[in-house]
Each structure stands twice: as structure tokens, then as C-alpha cells.
Amino acid sequence: MLGLLSLTCCLSILGPVAYFIGNSSLNRIRASGGTLGGEGLAKAGRILGIIGTVFLVLFVIVVILRVFTTMTTSVSTSG
């Protein structure tokens, strides 16, 4: 659920959280010896968390590049 939210409406802020929750859930499911189900959902949460985290990193890189581009443009036009 968090992985899906991170991709749709939260600018991928929840991506790392979805990955860690999906990973811990997957570890618990595997350690249960078959008594717990939902391995597919845990895997999906991990995958969506990874995708959300990648989008978050790309978003941060774009913002940083735009800030530096704006700073260099304003310095060169004002000087």
C-alpha cells in the first residue's frame, strides 16, 4: 500500500518506507515456515518501494540541478 501511494501521490517520499516494511514483512513470512501468507504482496511492496525510491532520488537530483542552473544564470546575467 505504501509503495503504491509513493508512486501516485506522495512524490515518492514513502518509497524507502515501503521498501523497508516490505523487506521486513518478507523476512517474517519466510521465517514463519509457511504459517504466514502474503509473500507476493510483500514482494510487490518491496518492488514498488524500490521504484519510489529511485523516483525520489531522481527528483532530488533534478531539483538540485535546477537550483544550481538558476543560480549560475542569475549570477551571469546580473554581473
Buried (B, 14 or more C-beta within 10 A) or exposed (E): EBBBBBBEEBEBBBBBBBBBBBBEBBEEBEEEEEEEEEEEBBBBBBBBBBBBBEBBEEEEEEEEEEEEEEEEEEEEEEE
